[in-house]
Amino acid sequence: MSNYIQIQAQIEQLQKEAEAARKREITETIANIKKAIQVFGLTAEDLGLDSLIKGKRGLKPGKAVAKKAGAKGAKRAGAKRRGRPPKAAAKTAAKAGRKPAKAKTTAKKSKAPKDKRSVVAPKYRDSATGATWTGRGKQPKWLAAALASGKKIDDFKI
């Protein structure tokens, strides 16, 4: 019977053999792929690898590859800044002899939303208080109390 130390040594030896076999098979596979690419004239696009080369999503046809750069790099490259200009932009524009950009107002006149619900005529009325109920939804407290005291709902019909 083998003891624990011998089994651990066997595991270590098998892992080394497995890693060597893996490396050998990888080099053989890469060689076979390279040979097939040369024989058939395949490209990365043919293999579906173009999106991996150009980035996660890939590029739209006809677009140039843009280098990733910080804000300083974008300014040097002559790229326009998107969004609201900085507060000092008006002063800079005045110094350069240009008109400062006008601030856009986003305030809109709000119209009250039209109520699309139809008005329902009341079907029940409390003669003592004049309160009404259409018969829809939960019964009002005045009607529930009257019904509990022994009156009938037909007594309140309009």
C-alpha positions, 0 to 999 in steps of 0.5 A: 500500500502506498503512503500519502507522500508517494502518491503526492510525488506521483501526482507531481510527476503526472502534472509535469508530464501533462504540461509537457504534452500540452506544450508539445500539442500546442506547437503542433497545432499552431504549425498545422494552423499556419500551414492551413492559412498559407495553403488556403490564403485565409485572413483574420477576418475569414476566421472571425478574429478581426474583432479581437484584433481591433477591439471588443466590438470591432470597427465599422467599415471605412473607419480609421483606428483611433488611438486611445489618448487622454484629454491632452492627447485629443487636444493635440490631435485636433479633436473637438471636445464634445459637450458643454464648454468649460466656463473659461471658454468664453474668456479664451474665445474673446482673447482669440477674437471669436464670439463666445458660444451661446448657452442653450436654454433647455427650459420648455413650457410645460403643458398640463397633461390632458386627463384621458379618463372619462367622467362617470356619473355618480350612482349613489348619494348620501342625502344627509351629507350630499356625498356621492359615489360612482359605484366603482372602486372601494366603497366610501366609509359613509356608505359602508357605515350605513350598510353596516347599520342595516340600510340597503344600497338601493336606499342610496341610488340616485 
